Amino acid sequence: MVERLSQPDAIFRDTMVGNLREIVALIPALNLTGDPRLEAVRQRVLAELAHYTPEQLRENKDDRKIAAAKAQAILEQMNGFMSEANALSQAA
């Protein structure tokens, strides 16, 4: 999502938004340890990205730019989360 939305003229399929919503819906079942950080990311995606429609992101350049920035911030949050998890698993 970051890659496509960051490029103002990049083409994306409706499934980009649909897939995001599907993944977010699956996270509670996949969060086997009940990690609150994962739930926080899920809630953030719901609040900041999942409400956009594909048409809105195609037609409204401001919304697209805002969504790209929010997606980038969430990606950075997730990268930090994953880096920490990898470091812990390597230490064990």
Backbone as a chain_set.jsonl record, in Angstrom:
{"seq": "MVERLSQPDAIFRDTMVGNLREIVALIPALNLTGDPRLEAVRQRVLAELAHYTPEQLRENKDDRKIAAAKAQAILEQMNGFMSEANALSQAA", "coords": {"N": [[0.828, -1.184, 0.0], [1.931, 1.237, 0.779], [3.9, 1.587, -1.17], [2.405, 1.785, -3.606], [0.574, 3.92, -3.113], [2.256, 6.02, -2.579], [3.227, 6.816, -4.972], [1.988, 9.108, -7.057], [0.731, 8.626, -9.567], [0.561, 5.924, -9.788], [-0.929, 2.84, -10.591], [-3.413, 0.92, -8.993], [-5.141, -1.976, -7.82], [-8.557, -2.613, -6.851], [-8.521, -4.596, -4.989], [-6.373, -4.11, -3.334], [-7.198, -2.496, -1.206], [-9.304, -4.076, -0.265], [-7.93, -6.43, 0.437], [-6.349, -5.463, 2.51], [-8.299, -4.93, 4.449], [-9.23, -7.544, 4.863], [-6.957, -8.826, 5.931], [-6.629, -7.384, 8.3], [-8.925, -8.174, 9.603], [-8.299, -10.813, 10.135], [-6.244, -10.771, 11.986], [-6.878, -10.843, 14.861], [-7.406, -13.612, 15.283], [-4.968, -14.687, 14.613], [-3.24, -13.685, 16.443], [-1.956, -15.249, 18.626], [-0.677, -15.091, 21.078], [-1.82, -12.966, 22.237], [-0.686, -10.454, 21.983], [-0.411, -7.14, 22.849], [0.713, -5.123, 21.306], [0.487, -5.921, 18.668], [-2.263, -5.902, 18.442], [-2.643, -3.184, 18.784], [-1.51, -2.172, 16.433], [-3.289, -3.275, 14.606], [-5.664, -1.959, 15.329], [-4.907, 0.62, 14.715], [-4.558, 0.494, 11.926], [-7.203, -0.052, 11.191], [-8.431, 2.342, 12.049], [-7.04, 4.355, 10.648], [-6.642, 3.643, 7.944], [-8.385, 1.655, 6.825], [-10.864, 2.697, 6.218], [-10.848, 4.027, 3.838], [-11.893, 4.113, 0.415], [-11.238, 2.42, -2.703], [-11.857, 4.073, -4.892], [-11.88, 6.623, -3.747], [-9.178, 6.902, -3.068], [-8.065, 6.923, -5.568], [-9.2, 9.151, -6.831], [-9.018, 11.396, -5.145], [-6.426, 13.298, -4.557], [-5.316, 14.45, -2.256], [-6.329, 12.841, -0.152], [-5.141, 10.455, -0.917], [-2.425, 11.054, -0.589], [-2.354, 11.537, 2.171], [-3.168, 9.016, 3.132], [-1.034, 7.482, 2.197], [1.08, 8.499, 3.741], [0.196, 7.795, 6.308], [0.135, 5.015, 6.05], [2.852, 4.546, 5.667], [3.879, 5.342, 8.172], [2.677, 3.416, 9.803], [3.839, 1.121, 8.736], [6.503, 1.575, 9.484], [6.208, 1.419, 12.263], [5.477, -1.272, 12.454], [7.805, -2.46, 11.416], [9.655, -1.853, 13.417], [8.539, -3.297, 15.509], [8.73, -5.914, 14.474], [11.504, -6.14, 14.162], [12.333, -6.088, 16.801], [11.122, -8.449, 17.716], [12.509, -10.338, 16.176], [15.106, -9.999, 17.184], [14.751, -10.892, 19.798], [14.093, -13.588, 19.339], [16.456, -14.544, 18.251], [18.177, -14.274, 20.349], [17.32, -16.209, 22.046]], "CA": [[0.0, 0.0, 0.0], [2.838, 2.383, 0.829], [4.548, 1.725, -2.475], [1.451, 2.244, -4.617], [-0.02, 5.225, -2.809], [3.301, 7.046, -2.573], [3.424, 7.242, -6.357], [0.696, 9.725, -7.394], [0.112, 8.098, -10.775], [0.618, 4.462, -9.798], [-2.206, 2.141, -10.686], [-3.604, -0.167, -8.04], [-6.412, -2.689, -7.936], [-9.466, -2.489, -5.715], [-8.179, -5.625, -4.009], [-5.398, -3.604, -2.376], [-7.953, -2.065, -0.031], [-10.024, -5.248, 0.224], [-6.974, -7.324, 1.096], [-5.981, -4.836, 3.78], [-9.412, -5.176, 5.375], [-9.251, -8.977, 5.187], [-5.827, -9.116, 6.818], [-6.934, -6.79, 9.601], [-9.955, -9.012, 10.217], [-7.68, -12.075, 10.549], [-5.223, -10.587, 13.025], [-7.221, -11.361, 16.192], [-7.269, -15.068, 15.326], [-3.555, -15.025, 14.458], [-2.502, -13.142, 17.585], [-2.087, -16.355, 19.579], [-0.159, -14.726, 22.399], [-2.549, -11.795, 22.73], [0.262, -9.34, 22.051], [-1.122, -5.855, 22.747], [1.307, -4.299, 20.248], [-0.13, -6.35, 17.417], [-3.631, -5.382, 18.474], [-2.554, -1.73, 18.588], [-1.292, -1.962, 14.999], [-4.56, -3.597, 13.959], [-6.592, -0.859, 15.593], [-4.426, 1.792, 13.971], [-4.898, 0.279, 10.511], [-8.648, 0.147, 11.084], [-8.781, 3.753, 12.235], [-6.364, 5.283, 9.754], [-6.558, 3.228, 6.537], [-9.41, 0.748, 6.318], [-12.087, 3.401, 5.827], [-10.726, 4.561, 2.472], [-12.347, 3.29, -0.702], [-10.311, 2.535, -3.827], [-12.214, 5.245, -5.701], [-11.437, 7.799, -3.01], [-7.723, 6.984, -3.168], [-7.726, 7.244, -6.954], [-9.737, 10.441, -7.266], [-8.683, 12.5, -4.248], [-4.97, 13.291, -4.385], [-4.998, 14.754, -0.857], [-6.589, 11.626, 0.628], [-4.123, 9.469, -1.292], [-1.176, 11.469, 0.047], [-2.523, 11.309, 3.612], [-3.178, 7.567, 3.346], [0.34, 6.998, 1.981], [1.866, 8.89, 4.916], [-0.258, 6.973, 7.429], [0.597, 3.655, 5.783], [4.302, 4.544, 5.913], [4.078, 5.393, 9.619], [2.302, 2.108, 10.332], [4.89, 0.2, 8.302], [7.666, 1.807, 10.351], [5.858, 0.857, 13.561], [5.542, -2.725, 12.314], [9.212, -2.845, 11.251], [10.255, -1.81, 14.746], [7.957, -4.422, 16.233], [9.292, -7.145, 13.922], [12.941, -6.153, 14.474], [12.439, -6.459, 18.199], [10.761, -9.858, 17.812], [13.617, -11.104, 15.605], [16.219, -9.937, 18.114], [14.423, -11.758, 20.922], [14.148, -14.981, 18.917], [17.854, -14.887, 18.026], [18.822, -14.336, 21.653], [16.834, -17.4, 22.764]], "C": [[0.875, 1.251, 0.0], [3.43, 2.646, -0.545], [3.601, 2.316, -3.517], [0.932, 3.646, -4.34], [1.003, 6.355, -2.812], [3.606, 7.574, -3.969], [2.088, 7.798, -6.861], [-0.01, 9.133, -8.612], [0.118, 6.569, -10.851], [-0.787, 3.876, -9.818], [-2.251, 1.073, -9.606], [-4.994, -0.756, -8.226], [-7.262, -2.451, -6.693], [-9.1, -3.466, -4.601], [-7.131, -5.154, -3.004], [-6.107, -3.206, -1.08], [-8.704, -3.25, 0.572], [-9.124, -6.212, 0.973], [-6.532, -6.768, 2.439], [-7.057, -5.113, 4.825], [-9.472, -6.638, 5.801], [-8.14, -9.346, 6.162], [-6.107, -8.591, 8.219], [-7.978, -7.631, 10.337], [-9.379, -10.334, 10.736], [-6.747, -11.939, 11.743], [-5.655, -11.098, 14.392], [-7.056, -12.882, 16.315], [-5.806, -15.501, 15.243], [-2.696, -14.556, 15.629], [-2.624, -14.122, 18.754], [-1.612, -16.001, 20.983], [-0.89, -13.521, 22.989], [-1.663, -10.566, 22.866], [-0.47, -8.009, 21.862], [-0.552, -4.942, 21.654], [0.709, -4.647, 18.893], [-1.569, -5.846, 17.335], [-3.636, -3.873, 18.252], [-2.339, -1.393, 17.113], [-2.592, -2.216, 14.242], [-5.561, -2.455, 14.13], [-6.191, 0.394, 14.806], [-4.752, 1.674, 12.486], [-6.393, 0.492, 10.296], [-9.011, 1.627, 11.112], [-8.24, 4.653, 11.126], [-6.408, 4.909, 8.272], [-7.769, 2.483, 6.004], [-10.676, 1.452, 5.85], [-12.028, 3.978, 4.413], [-11.306, 3.585, 1.455], [-11.311, 3.413, -1.825], [-10.583, 3.783, -4.675], [-11.713, 6.536, -5.047], [-9.92, 7.983, -3.156], [-7.271, 7.297, -4.591], [-8.075, 8.683, -7.306], [-9.311, 11.624, -6.411], [-7.196, 12.443, -3.911], [-4.558, 13.584, -2.941], [-5.207, 13.528, 0.027], [-5.533, 10.567, 0.34], [-2.794, 9.785, -0.605], [-1.224, 11.221, 1.56], [-2.468, 9.816, 3.923], [-1.775, 6.983, 3.17], [1.212, 7.308, 3.188], [1.485, 8.035, 6.127], [0.217, 5.534, 7.26], [2.098, 3.531, 6.04], [4.593, 4.537, 7.412], [3.741, 4.048, 10.268], [3.338, 1.065, 9.956], [6.131, 0.345, 9.177], [7.423, 1.249, 11.748], [5.978, -0.667, 13.52], [6.981, -3.207, 12.155], [9.93, -2.844, 12.585], [9.804, -2.986, 15.596], [8.591, -5.73, 15.779], [10.782, -7.248, 14.214], [13.169, -6.583, 15.909], [12.146, -7.947, 18.392], [11.886, -10.75, 17.287], [14.804, -11.124, 16.542], [15.972, -10.856, 19.305], [14.531, -13.226, 20.545], [15.597, -15.432, 18.691], [18.597, -15.014, 19.336], [18.449, -15.614, 22.396], [17.515, -18.646, 22.339]], "O": [[0.581, 2.215, -0.707], [3.457, 3.781, -1.02], [3.968, 3.251, -4.229], [0.861, 4.471, -5.251], [0.652, 7.515, -3.024], [4.176, 8.655, -4.122], [1.149, 7.031, -7.071], [-1.239, 9.145, -8.671], [-0.277, 5.992, -11.864], [-1.698, 4.361, -9.148], [-1.254, 0.404, -9.337], [-5.902, -0.096, -8.732], [-6.746, -2.129, -5.623], [-9.339, -3.201, -3.423], [-7.01, -5.739, -1.927], [-5.654, -3.549, 0.012], [-8.735, -3.407, 1.793], [-9.503, -6.749, 2.014], [-6.359, -7.519, 3.399], [-6.749, -5.488, 5.956], [-9.736, -6.939, 6.965], [-8.366, -10.096, 7.111], [-5.85, -9.277, 9.209], [-7.914, -7.778, 11.557], [-9.92, -10.912, 11.679], [-6.493, -12.922, 12.439], [-4.849, -11.752, 15.053], [-6.61, -13.373, 17.352], [-5.445, -16.565, 15.747], [-1.554, -14.99, 15.781], [-3.308, -13.85, 19.741], [-2.102, -16.558, 21.966], [-0.606, -13.108, 24.113], [-1.865, -9.738, 23.754], [-1.083, -7.785, 20.819], [-1.263, -4.08, 21.137], [0.458, -3.766, 18.071], [-2.026, -5.416, 16.276], [-4.537, -3.345, 17.601], [-2.921, -0.436, 16.603], [-2.951, -1.457, 13.343], [-6.22, -2.047, 13.175], [-7.044, 1.125, 14.302], [-5.176, 2.647, 11.862], [-6.801, 1.139, 9.331], [-9.801, 2.1, 10.296], [-8.906, 5.603, 10.713], [-6.227, 5.78, 7.421], [-8.142, 2.662, 4.845], [-11.485, 0.848, 5.146], [-13.054, 4.373, 3.859], [-11.213, 2.37, 1.627], [-10.586, 4.405, -1.89], [-9.654, 4.46, -5.117], [-11.189, 7.423, -5.721], [-9.445, 9.102, -3.346], [-6.203, 7.876, -4.789], [-7.317, 9.354, -8.007], [-9.249, 12.748, -6.909], [-6.765, 11.639, -3.084], [-3.57, 13.035, -2.454], [-4.359, 13.211, 0.86], [-5.084, 9.866, 1.247], [-2.12, 8.886, -0.102], [-0.251, 10.753, 2.151], [-1.797, 9.4, 4.868], [-1.377, 6.087, 3.915], [2.002, 6.465, 3.612], [2.355, 7.603, 6.884], [0.654, 4.907, 8.225], [2.557, 2.52, 6.572], [5.466, 3.799, 7.868], [4.441, 3.599, 11.175], [3.68, 0.211, 10.773], [6.74, -0.652, 9.565], [8.326, 0.67, 12.352], [6.518, -1.277, 14.443], [7.345, -4.249, 12.699], [10.73, -3.738, 12.859], [10.601, -3.591, 16.313], [8.951, -6.565, 16.609], [11.277, -8.341, 14.489], [14.087, -7.35, 16.2], [12.843, -8.625, 19.147], [12.185, -11.79, 17.874], [15.452, -12.16, 16.689], [16.894, -11.528, 19.77], [15.01, -14.033, 21.342], [15.918, -16.597, 18.922], [19.552, -15.784, 19.432], [19.184, -16.054, 23.28], [17.211, -19.722, 22.854]]}, "num_chains": 1, "name": "protein.A"}
